[in-house]
Amino acid sequence: MADHVYLTPEELSERYRGAVSVDTLRNWRSLRVGPSFVKVGKSVLYSIVELDRWDKGNIVTCATNRFRVPTGTEND
C-alpha cells in the first residue's frame, strides 16, 4: 500500500502558485468548503490524493470550436 503524502497549508498555497493564500485556506476550513483536510493536534494537513480528487471536481470544461482563433495561415 502506498504511503499517503500530506501538504501543510503553506505547501498547498505553493502548489496553487499563491493563488490560494494560507488565510483563504483557514477561512475555507472554518466554513467547511474547499479541499478536505486532516487535523492532527494543532496541525492541519491536506492529502495529495484528496487534493487531486478536489482538483478534478473543479475542472471547468470549455466548449470546443466555440470561437475560431485565426492562425494567420488561412486565406479568407
PyMOL Python script that loads the backbone (N, CA, C, O; Angstrom):
from pymol import cmd

cmd.read_pdbstr("""\
ATOM      1  N   MET A   1       0.848  -1.178   0.000  1.00  0.00           N
ATOM      2  CA  MET A   1       0.000   0.000   0.000  1.00  0.00           C
ATOM      3  C   MET A   1       0.890   1.236   0.000  1.00  0.00           C
ATOM      4  O   MET A   1       1.851   1.316   0.765  1.00  0.00           O
ATOM      5  N   ALA A   2       0.572   2.187  -0.849  1.00  0.00           N
ATOM      6  CA  ALA A   2       1.373   3.396  -0.980  1.00  0.00           C
ATOM      7  C   ALA A   2       1.167   4.307   0.222  1.00  0.00           C
ATOM      8  O   ALA A   2       0.064   4.408   0.759  1.00  0.00           O
ATOM      9  N   ASP A   3       2.233   4.961   0.632  1.00  0.00           N
ATOM     10  CA  ASP A   3       2.132   5.925   1.726  1.00  0.00           C
ATOM     11  C   ASP A   3       1.394   7.163   1.232  1.00  0.00           C
ATOM     12  O   ASP A   3       1.570   7.602   0.096  1.00  0.00           O
ATOM     13  N   HIS A   4       0.568   7.710   2.108  1.00  0.00           N
ATOM     14  CA  HIS A   4      -0.109   8.955   1.772  1.00  0.00           C
ATOM     15  C   HIS A   4       0.854  10.111   2.011  1.00  0.00           C
ATOM     16  O   HIS A   4       1.592  10.122   2.997  1.00  0.00           O
ATOM     17  N   VAL A   5       0.841  11.062   1.123  1.00  0.00           N
ATOM     18  CA  VAL A   5       1.671  12.251   1.256  1.00  0.00           C
ATOM     19  C   VAL A   5       0.745  13.404   1.600  1.00  0.00           C
ATOM     20  O   VAL A   5      -0.329  13.547   1.016  1.00  0.00           O
ATOM     21  N   TYR A   6       1.162  14.211   2.537  1.00  0.00           N
ATOM     22  CA  TYR A   6       0.360  15.329   3.003  1.00  0.00           C
ATOM     23  C   TYR A   6       1.109  16.644   2.825  1.00  0.00           C
ATOM     24  O   TYR A   6       2.337  16.690   2.899  1.00  0.00           O
ATOM     25  N   LEU A   7       0.352  17.709   2.591  1.00  0.00           N
ATOM     26  CA  LEU A   7       0.914  19.047   2.472  1.00  0.00           C
ATOM     27  C   LEU A   7       0.405  19.914   3.621  1.00  0.00           C
ATOM     28  O   LEU A   7      -0.725  19.753   4.083  1.00  0.00           O
ATOM     29  N   THR A   8       1.242  20.818   4.066  1.00  0.00           N
ATOM     30  CA  THR A   8       0.815  21.831   5.033  1.00  0.00           C
ATOM     31  C   THR A   8       0.051  22.915   4.268  1.00  0.00           C
ATOM     32  O   THR A   8       0.109  22.950   3.038  1.00  0.00           O
ATOM     33  N   PRO A   9      -0.652  23.787   4.963  1.00  0.00           N
ATOM     34  CA  PRO A   9      -1.319  24.898   4.263  1.00  0.00           C
ATOM     35  C   PRO A   9      -0.341  25.749   3.449  1.00  0.00           C
ATOM     36  O   PRO A   9      -0.679  26.208   2.358  1.00  0.00           O
ATOM     37  N   GLU A  10       0.861  25.959   3.969  1.00  0.00           N
ATOM     38  CA  GLU A  10       1.859  26.740   3.239  1.00  0.00           C
ATOM     39  C   GLU A  10       2.273  26.036   1.947  1.00  0.00           C
ATOM     40  O   GLU A  10       2.421  26.673   0.904  1.00  0.00           O
ATOM     41  N   GLU A  11       2.456  24.724   2.025  1.00  0.00           N
ATOM     42  CA  GLU A  11       2.825  23.955   0.833  1.00  0.00           C
ATOM     43  C   GLU A  11       1.681  23.916  -0.167  1.00  0.00           C
ATOM     44  O   GLU A  11       1.902  23.942  -1.377  1.00  0.00           O
ATOM     45  N   LEU A  12       0.460  23.855   0.344  1.00  0.00           N
ATOM     46  CA  LEU A  12      -0.701  23.853  -0.542  1.00  0.00           C
ATOM     47  C   LEU A  12      -0.818  25.188  -1.273  1.00  0.00           C
ATOM     48  O   LEU A  12      -1.147  25.219  -2.459  1.00  0.00           O
ATOM     49  N   SER A  13      -0.554  26.273  -0.582  1.00  0.00           N
ATOM     50  CA  SER A  13      -0.563  27.586  -1.224  1.00  0.00           C
ATOM     51  C   SER A  13       0.474  27.634  -2.345  1.00  0.00           C
ATOM     52  O   SER A  13       0.213  28.187  -3.413  1.00  0.00           O
ATOM     53  N   GLU A  14       1.639  27.059  -2.103  1.00  0.00           N
ATOM     54  CA  GLU A  14       2.669  26.997  -3.139  1.00  0.00           C
ATOM     55  C   GLU A  14       2.217  26.138  -4.316  1.00  0.00           C
ATOM     56  O   GLU A  14       2.492  26.468  -5.470  1.00  0.00           O
ATOM     57  N   ARG A  15       1.527  25.042  -4.026  1.00  0.00           N
ATOM     58  CA  ARG A  15       1.029  24.157  -5.092  1.00  0.00           C
ATOM     59  C   ARG A  15       0.162  24.941  -6.071  1.00  0.00           C
ATOM     60  O   ARG A  15       0.207  24.706  -7.279  1.00  0.00           O
ATOM     61  N   TYR A  16      -0.622  25.868  -5.545  1.00  0.00           N
ATOM     62  CA  TYR A  16      -1.505  26.671  -6.384  1.00  0.00           C
ATOM     63  C   TYR A  16      -0.882  28.029  -6.714  1.00  0.00           C
ATOM     64  O   TYR A  16      -1.588  28.993  -7.010  1.00  0.00           O
ATOM     65  N   ARG A  17       0.448  28.086  -6.657  1.00  0.00           N
ATOM     66  CA  ARG A  17       1.231  29.266  -7.050  1.00  0.00           C
ATOM     67  C   ARG A  17       0.776  30.541  -6.361  1.00  0.00           C
ATOM     68  O   ARG A  17       0.811  31.622  -6.950  1.00  0.00           O
ATOM     69  N   GLY A  18       0.350  30.411  -5.116  1.00  0.00           N
ATOM     70  CA  GLY A  18      -0.058  31.575  -4.339  1.00  0.00           C
ATOM     71  C   GLY A  18      -1.443  32.092  -4.653  1.00  0.00           C
ATOM     72  O   GLY A  18      -1.887  33.066  -4.047  1.00  0.00           O
ATOM     73  N   ALA A  19      -2.142  31.459  -5.593  1.00  0.00           N
ATOM     74  CA  ALA A  19      -3.490  31.905  -5.948  1.00  0.00           C
ATOM     75  C   ALA A  19      -4.473  31.666  -4.803  1.00  0.00           C
ATOM     76  O   ALA A  19      -5.500  32.338  -4.705  1.00  0.00           O
ATOM     77  N   VAL A  20      -4.149  30.706  -3.944  1.00  0.00           N
ATOM     78  CA  VAL A  20      -4.942  30.433  -2.747  1.00  0.00           C
ATOM     79  C   VAL A  20      -4.012  30.659  -1.561  1.00  0.00           C
ATOM     80  O   VAL A  20      -3.043  29.923  -1.378  1.00  0.00           O
ATOM     81  N   SER A  21      -4.308  31.672  -0.761  1.00  0.00           N
ATOM     82  CA  SER A  21      -3.429  32.003   0.356  1.00  0.00           C
ATOM     83  C   SER A  21      -3.714  31.109   1.562  1.00  0.00           C
ATOM     84  O   SER A  21      -4.742  30.435   1.630  1.00  0.00           O
ATOM     85  N   VAL A  22      -2.788  31.121   2.496  1.00  0.00           N
ATOM     86  CA  VAL A  22      -2.954  30.378   3.744  1.00  0.00           C
ATOM     87  C   VAL A  22      -4.178  30.903   4.494  1.00  0.00           C
ATOM     88  O   VAL A  22      -4.912  30.125   5.103  1.00  0.00           O
ATOM     89  N   ASP A  23      -4.401  32.216   4.455  1.00  0.00           N
ATOM     90  CA  ASP A  23      -5.583  32.798   5.108  1.00  0.00           C
ATOM     91  C   ASP A  23      -6.875  32.329   4.445  1.00  0.00           C
ATOM     92  O   ASP A  23      -7.863  32.064   5.130  1.00  0.00           O
ATOM     93  N   THR A  24      -6.874  32.226   3.124  1.00  0.00           N
ATOM     94  CA  THR A  24      -8.052  31.715   2.421  1.00  0.00           C
ATOM     95  C   THR A  24      -8.318  30.273   2.827  1.00  0.00           C
ATOM     96  O   THR A  24      -9.466  29.899   3.068  1.00  0.00           O
ATOM     97  N   LEU A  25      -7.276  29.468   2.905  1.00  0.00           N
ATOM     98  CA  LEU A  25      -7.446  28.076   3.348  1.00  0.00           C
ATOM     99  C   LEU A  25      -8.034  28.024   4.758  1.00  0.00           C
ATOM    100  O   LEU A  25      -8.900  27.196   5.044  1.00  0.00           O
ATOM    101  N   ARG A  26      -7.566  28.900   5.627  1.00  0.00           N
ATOM    102  CA  ARG A  26      -8.086  28.961   7.003  1.00  0.00           C
ATOM    103  C   ARG A  26      -9.579  29.303   6.984  1.00  0.00           C
ATOM    104  O   ARG A  26     -10.373  28.692   7.699  1.00  0.00           O
ATOM    105  N   ASN A  27      -9.950  30.289   6.159  1.00  0.00           N
ATOM    106  CA  ASN A  27     -11.370  30.659   6.050  1.00  0.00           C
ATOM    107  C   ASN A  27     -12.194  29.504   5.499  1.00  0.00           C
ATOM    108  O   ASN A  27     -13.276  29.212   6.007  1.00  0.00           O
ATOM    109  N   TRP A  28     -11.687  28.852   4.466  1.00  0.00           N
ATOM    110  CA  TRP A  28     -12.403  27.714   3.887  1.00  0.00           C
ATOM    111  C   TRP A  28     -12.621  26.620   4.925  1.00  0.00           C
ATOM    112  O   TRP A  28     -13.697  26.025   4.983  1.00  0.00           O
ATOM    113  N   ARG A  29     -11.601  26.351   5.748  1.00  0.00           N
ATOM    114  CA  ARG A  29     -11.752  25.308   6.767  1.00  0.00           C
ATOM    115  C   ARG A  29     -12.850  25.674   7.753  1.00  0.00           C
ATOM    116  O   ARG A  29     -13.639  24.818   8.154  1.00  0.00           O
ATOM    117  N   SER A  30     -12.906  26.948   8.147  1.00  0.00           N
ATOM    118  CA  SER A  30     -13.925  27.369   9.110  1.00  0.00           C
ATOM    119  C   SER A  30     -15.325  27.283   8.520  1.00  0.00           C
ATOM    120  O   SER A  30     -16.296  27.053   9.240  1.00  0.00           O
ATOM    121  N   LEU A  31     -15.425  27.469   7.204  1.00  0.00           N
ATOM    122  CA  LEU A  31     -16.722  27.388   6.511  1.00  0.00           C
ATOM    123  C   LEU A  31     -17.034  25.982   6.014  1.00  0.00           C
ATOM    124  O   LEU A  31     -18.123  25.723   5.502  1.00  0.00           O
ATOM    125  N   ARG A  32     -16.071  25.076   6.167  1.00  0.00           N
ATOM    126  CA  ARG A  32     -16.176  23.684   5.685  1.00  0.00           C
ATOM    127  C   ARG A  32     -16.380  23.627   4.169  1.00  0.00           C
ATOM    128  O   ARG A  32     -17.194  22.856   3.661  1.00  0.00           O
ATOM    129  N   VAL A  33     -15.612  24.472   3.458  1.00  0.00           N
ATOM    130  CA  VAL A  33     -15.578  24.425   1.997  1.00  0.00           C
ATOM    131  C   VAL A  33     -14.121  24.208   1.584  1.00  0.00           C
ATOM    132  O   VAL A  33     -13.221  24.244   2.423  1.00  0.00           O
ATOM    133  N   GLY A  34     -13.901  23.986   0.314  1.00  0.00           N
ATOM    134  CA  GLY A  34     -12.533  23.766  -0.154  1.00  0.00           C
ATOM    135  C   GLY A  34     -12.128  22.307  -0.004  1.00  0.00           C
ATOM    136  O   GLY A  34     -12.971  21.444   0.241  1.00  0.00           O
ATOM    137  N   PRO A  35     -10.842  22.036  -0.151  1.00  0.00           N
ATOM    138  CA  PRO A  35     -10.374  20.647  -0.103  1.00  0.00           C
ATOM    139  C   PRO A  35     -10.470  20.068   1.312  1.00  0.00           C
ATOM    140  O   PRO A  35     -10.360  20.785   2.306  1.00  0.00           O
ATOM    141  N   SER A  36     -10.677  18.759   1.369  1.00  0.00           N
ATOM    142  CA  SER A  36     -10.713  18.051   2.651  1.00  0.00           C
ATOM    143  C   SER A  36      -9.353  18.145   3.321  1.00  0.00           C
ATOM    144  O   SER A  36      -8.327  18.274   2.654  1.00  0.00           O
ATOM    145  N   PHE A  37      -9.354  18.080   4.646  1.00  0.00           N
ATOM    146  CA  PHE A  37      -8.112  18.165   5.393  1.00  0.00           C
ATOM    147  C   PHE A  37      -8.161  17.235   6.592  1.00  0.00           C
ATOM    148  O   PHE A  37      -9.222  16.758   6.995  1.00  0.00           O
ATOM    149  N   VAL A  38      -6.987  16.991   7.147  1.00  0.00           N
ATOM    150  CA  VAL A  38      -6.852  16.178   8.349  1.00  0.00           C
ATOM    151  C   VAL A  38      -6.275  17.077   9.421  1.00  0.00           C
ATOM    152  O   VAL A  38      -5.345  17.842   9.168  1.00  0.00           O
ATOM    153  N   LYS A  39      -6.827  16.984  10.614  1.00  0.00           N
ATOM    154  CA  LYS A  39      -6.278  17.763  11.716  1.00  0.00           C
ATOM    155  C   LYS A  39      -5.688  16.792  12.729  1.00  0.00           C
ATOM    156  O   LYS A  39      -6.377  15.917  13.252  1.00  0.00           O
ATOM    157  N   VAL A  40      -4.397  16.968  12.992  1.00  0.00           N
ATOM    158  CA  VAL A  40      -3.684  16.138  13.952  1.00  0.00           C
ATOM    159  C   VAL A  40      -3.146  17.088  15.013  1.00  0.00           C
ATOM    160  O   VAL A  40      -2.176  17.808  14.779  1.00  0.00           O
ATOM    161  N   GLY A  41      -3.776  17.085  16.168  1.00  0.00           N
ATOM    162  CA  GLY A  41      -3.419  18.076  17.174  1.00  0.00           C
ATOM    163  C   GLY A  41      -3.752  19.452  16.630  1.00  0.00           C
ATOM    164  O   GLY A  41      -4.894  19.719  16.255  1.00  0.00           O
ATOM    165  N   LYS A  42      -2.752  20.327  16.588  1.00  0.00           N
ATOM    166  CA  LYS A  42      -2.959  21.666  16.026  1.00  0.00           C
ATOM    167  C   LYS A  42      -2.561  21.738  14.558  1.00  0.00           C
ATOM    168  O   LYS A  42      -2.768  22.763  13.907  1.00  0.00           O
ATOM    169  N   SER A  43      -1.999  20.668  14.040  1.00  0.00           N
ATOM    170  CA  SER A  43      -1.529  20.657  12.648  1.00  0.00           C
ATOM    171  C   SER A  43      -2.668  20.358  11.696  1.00  0.00           C
ATOM    172  O   SER A  43      -3.505  19.492  11.950  1.00  0.00           O
ATOM    173  N   VAL A  44      -2.684  21.097  10.585  1.00  0.00           N
ATOM    174  CA  VAL A  44      -3.649  20.872   9.510  1.00  0.00           C
ATOM    175  C   VAL A  44      -2.862  20.346   8.322  1.00  0.00           C
ATOM    176  O   VAL A  44      -1.857  20.934   7.921  1.00  0.00           O
ATOM    177  N   LEU A  45      -3.327  19.229   7.759  1.00  0.00           N
ATOM    178  CA  LEU A  45      -2.646  18.599   6.631  1.00  0.00           C
ATOM    179  C   LEU A  45      -3.650  18.275   5.537  1.00  0.00           C
ATOM    180  O   LEU A  45      -4.809  17.956   5.802  1.00  0.00           O
ATOM    181  N   TYR A  46      -3.175  18.366   4.303  1.00  0.00           N
ATOM    182  CA  TYR A  46      -4.000  18.080   3.132  1.00  0.00           C
ATOM    183  C   TYR A  46      -3.405  16.893   2.394  1.00  0.00           C
ATOM    184  O   TYR A  46      -2.232  16.915   2.022  1.00  0.00           O
ATOM    185  N   SER A  47      -4.205  15.860   2.180  1.00  0.00           N
ATOM    186  CA  SER A  47      -3.765  14.668   1.465  1.00  0.00           C
ATOM    187  C   SER A  47      -3.654  14.964  -0.028  1.00  0.00           C
ATOM    188  O   SER A  47      -4.568  15.531  -0.625  1.00  0.00           O
ATOM    189  N   ILE A  48      -2.527  14.575  -0.626  1.00  0.00           N
ATOM    190  CA  ILE A  48      -2.332  14.752  -2.077  1.00  0.00           C
ATOM    191  C   ILE A  48      -3.434  14.026  -2.846  1.00  0.00           C
ATOM    192  O   ILE A  48      -3.945  14.543  -3.840  1.00  0.00           O
ATOM    193  N   VAL A  49      -3.796  12.838  -2.391  1.00  0.00           N
ATOM    194  CA  VAL A  49      -4.846  12.061  -3.069  1.00  0.00           C
ATOM    195  C   VAL A  49      -6.158  12.838  -3.072  1.00  0.00           C
ATOM    196  O   VAL A  49      -6.838  12.910  -4.095  1.00  0.00           O
ATOM    197  N   GLU A  50      -6.513  13.420  -1.925  1.00  0.00           N
ATOM    198  CA  GLU A  50      -7.750  14.196  -1.835  1.00  0.00           C
ATOM    199  C   GLU A  50      -7.661  15.488  -2.643  1.00  0.00           C
ATOM    200  O   GLU A  50      -8.648  15.918  -3.240  1.00  0.00           O
ATOM    201  N   LEU A  51      -6.477  16.109  -2.663  1.00  0.00           N
ATOM    202  CA  LEU A  51      -6.302  17.330  -3.454  1.00  0.00           C
ATOM    203  C   LEU A  51      -6.469  17.046  -4.939  1.00  0.00           C
ATOM    204  O   LEU A  51      -7.094  17.828  -5.656  1.00  0.00           O
ATOM    205  N   ASP A  52      -5.914  15.934  -5.404  1.00  0.00           N
ATOM    206  CA  ASP A  52      -6.081  15.561  -6.812  1.00  0.00           C
ATOM    207  C   ASP A  52      -7.552  15.345  -7.135  1.00  0.00           C
ATOM    208  O   ASP A  52      -8.026  15.755  -8.194  1.00  0.00           O
ATOM    209  N   ARG A  53      -8.277  14.699  -6.220  1.00  0.00           N
ATOM    210  CA  ARG A  53      -9.715  14.467  -6.405  1.00  0.00           C
ATOM    211  C   ARG A  53     -10.464  15.804  -6.419  1.00  0.00           C
ATOM    212  O   ARG A  53     -11.360  16.004  -7.239  1.00  0.00           O
ATOM    213  N   TRP A  54     -10.102  16.714  -5.519  1.00  0.00           N
ATOM    214  CA  TRP A  54     -10.749  18.024  -5.450  1.00  0.00           C
ATOM    215  C   TRP A  54     -10.471  18.822  -6.725  1.00  0.00           C
ATOM    216  O   TRP A  54     -11.359  19.482  -7.263  1.00  0.00           O
ATOM    217  N   ASP A  55      -9.223  18.751  -7.200  1.00  0.00           N
ATOM    218  CA  ASP A  55      -8.868  19.437  -8.451  1.00  0.00           C
ATOM    219  C   ASP A  55      -9.743  18.949  -9.604  1.00  0.00           C
ATOM    220  O   ASP A  55     -10.276  19.750 -10.371  1.00  0.00           O
ATOM    221  N   LYS A  56      -9.886  17.640  -9.717  1.00  0.00           N
ATOM    222  CA  LYS A  56     -10.695  17.077 -10.812  1.00  0.00           C
ATOM    223  C   LYS A  56     -12.142  17.524 -10.714  1.00  0.00           C
ATOM    224  O   LYS A  56     -12.797  17.727 -11.736  1.00  0.00           O
ATOM    225  N   GLY A  57     -12.647  17.679  -9.505  1.00  0.00           N
ATOM    226  CA  GLY A  57     -14.021  18.141  -9.319  1.00  0.00           C
ATOM    227  C   GLY A  57     -14.209  19.610  -9.650  1.00  0.00           C
ATOM    228  O   GLY A  57     -15.340  20.074  -9.799  1.00  0.00           O
ATOM    229  N   ASN A  58     -13.114  20.345  -9.767  1.00  0.00           N
ATOM    230  CA  ASN A  58     -13.186  21.772 -10.056  1.00  0.00           C
ATOM    231  C   ASN A  58     -12.733  22.121 -11.467  1.00  0.00           C
ATOM    232  O   ASN A  58     -12.519  23.292 -11.780  1.00  0.00           O
ATOM    233  N   ILE A  59     -12.589  21.130 -12.304  1.00  0.00           N
ATOM    234  CA  ILE A  59     -12.199  21.384 -13.689  1.00  0.00           C
ATOM    235  C   ILE A  59     -13.350  22.083 -14.407  1.00  0.00           C
ATOM    236  O   ILE A  59     -14.501  21.655 -14.327  1.00  0.00           O
ATOM    237  N   VAL A  60     -13.027  23.142 -15.094  1.00  0.00           N
ATOM    238  CA  VAL A  60     -14.014  23.873 -15.894  1.00  0.00           C
ATOM    239  C   VAL A  60     -13.830  23.432 -17.340  1.00  0.00           C
ATOM    240  O   VAL A  60     -12.771  23.637 -17.932  1.00  0.00           O
ATOM    241  N   THR A  61     -14.855  22.833 -17.892  1.00  0.00           N
ATOM    242  CA  THR A  61     -14.802  22.344 -19.258  1.00  0.00           C
ATOM    243  C   THR A  61     -15.245  23.440 -20.208  1.00  0.00           C
ATOM    244  O   THR A  61     -16.308  24.037 -20.036  1.00  0.00           O
ATOM    245  N   CYS A  62     -14.443  23.691 -21.181  1.00  0.00           N
ATOM    246  CA  CYS A  62     -14.756  24.721 -22.171  1.00  0.00           C
ATOM    247  C   CYS A  62     -15.298  24.065 -23.436  1.00  0.00           C
ATOM    248  O   CYS A  62     -14.916  22.949 -23.787  1.00  0.00           O
ATOM    249  N   ALA A  63     -16.180  24.768 -24.102  1.00  0.00           N
ATOM    250  CA  ALA A  63     -16.733  24.271 -25.355  1.00  0.00           C
ATOM    251  C   ALA A  63     -15.656  24.329 -26.424  1.00  0.00           C
ATOM    252  O   ALA A  63     -14.911  25.306 -26.508  1.00  0.00           O
ATOM    253  N   THR A  64     -15.573  23.299 -27.231  1.00  0.00           N
ATOM    254  CA  THR A  64     -14.599  23.302 -28.318  1.00  0.00           C
ATOM    255  C   THR A  64     -15.211  23.964 -29.538  1.00  0.00           C
ATOM    256  O   THR A  64     -16.419  23.882 -29.764  1.00  0.00           O
ATOM    257  N   ASN A  65     -14.383  24.609 -30.309  1.00  0.00           N
ATOM    258  CA  ASN A  65     -14.786  25.268 -31.546  1.00  0.00           C
ATOM    259  C   ASN A  65     -15.852  26.338 -31.345  1.00  0.00           C
ATOM    260  O   ASN A  65     -16.569  26.682 -32.284  1.00  0.00           O
ATOM    261  N   ARG A  66     -15.956  26.849 -30.166  1.00  0.00           N
ATOM    262  CA  ARG A  66     -16.939  27.909 -29.933  1.00  0.00           C
ATOM    263  C   ARG A  66     -16.498  29.188 -30.643  1.00  0.00           C
ATOM    264  O   ARG A  66     -17.303  29.905 -31.237  1.00  0.00           O
ATOM    265  N   PHE A  67     -15.226  29.443 -30.561  1.00  0.00           N
ATOM    266  CA  PHE A  67     -14.666  30.596 -31.237  1.00  0.00           C
ATOM    267  C   PHE A  67     -13.549  30.111 -32.147  1.00  0.00           C
ATOM    268  O   PHE A  67     -12.804  29.191 -31.809  1.00  0.00           O
ATOM    269  N   ARG A  68     -13.451  30.732 -33.280  1.00  0.00           N
ATOM    270  CA  ARG A  68     -12.386  30.386 -34.215  1.00  0.00           C
ATOM    271  C   ARG A  68     -11.219  31.325 -33.957  1.00  0.00           C
ATOM    272  O   ARG A  68     -11.356  32.546 -34.035  1.00  0.00           O
ATOM    273  N   VAL A  69     -10.076  30.739 -33.651  1.00  0.00           N
ATOM    274  CA  VAL A  69      -8.890  31.539 -33.403  1.00  0.00           C
ATOM    275  C   VAL A  69      -8.093  31.573 -34.705  1.00  0.00           C
ATOM    276  O   VAL A  69      -7.662  30.528 -35.192  1.00  0.00           O
ATOM    277  N   PRO A  70      -7.890  32.782 -35.279  1.00  0.00           N
ATOM    278  CA  PRO A  70      -7.155  32.857 -36.546  1.00  0.00           C
ATOM    279  C   PRO A  70      -5.701  32.448 -36.347  1.00  0.00           C
ATOM    280  O   PRO A  70      -5.072  32.823 -35.357  1.00  0.00           O
ATOM    281  N   THR A  71      -5.184  31.692 -37.272  1.00  0.00           N
ATOM    282  CA  THR A  71      -3.793  31.237 -37.200  1.00  0.00           C
ATOM    283  C   THR A  71      -2.870  32.094 -38.037  1.00  0.00           C
ATOM    284  O   THR A  71      -1.650  32.041 -37.877  1.00  0.00           O
ATOM    285  N   GLY A  72      -3.447  32.889 -38.932  1.00  0.00           N
ATOM    286  CA  GLY A  72      -2.632  33.734 -39.795  1.00  0.00           C
ATOM    287  C   GLY A  72      -2.144  33.028 -41.044  1.00  0.00           C
ATOM    288  O   GLY A  72      -1.455  33.631 -41.868  1.00  0.00           O
ATOM    289  N   THR A  73      -2.494  31.752 -41.198  1.00  0.00           N
ATOM    290  CA  THR A  73      -2.039  30.982 -42.369  1.00  0.00           C
ATOM    291  C   THR A  73      -3.181  30.692 -43.326  1.00  0.00           C
ATOM    292  O   THR A  73      -2.978  30.080 -44.375  1.00  0.00           O
ATOM    293  N   GLU A  74      -4.383  31.130 -42.966  1.00  0.00           N
ATOM    294  CA  GLU A  74      -5.535  30.815 -43.801  1.00  0.00           C
ATOM    295  C   GLU A  74      -5.869  31.979 -44.703  1.00  0.00           C
ATOM    296  O   GLU A  74      -5.667  33.137 -44.338  1.00  0.00           O
ATOM    297  N   ASN A  75      -6.374  31.678 -45.863  1.00  0.00           N
ATOM    298  CA  ASN A  75      -6.839  32.718 -46.798  1.00  0.00           C
ATOM    299  C   ASN A  75      -8.341  32.796 -46.701  1.00  0.00           C
ATOM    300  O   ASN A  75      -9.048  31.869 -47.095  1.00  0.00           O
ATOM    301  N   ASP A  76      -8.832  33.913 -46.169  1.00  0.00           N
ATOM    302  CA  ASP A  76     -10.297  34.067 -46.026  1.00  0.00           C
ATOM    303  C   ASP A  76     -10.876  34.838 -47.156  1.00  0.00           C
ATOM    304  O   ASP A  76     -12.086  35.060 -47.195  1.00  0.00           O
TER     305      ASP A  76
END
""", "prot")
cmd.dss("prot")
cmd.show_as("cartoon", "prot")
cmd.util.cbc("prot")
cmd.orient("prot")
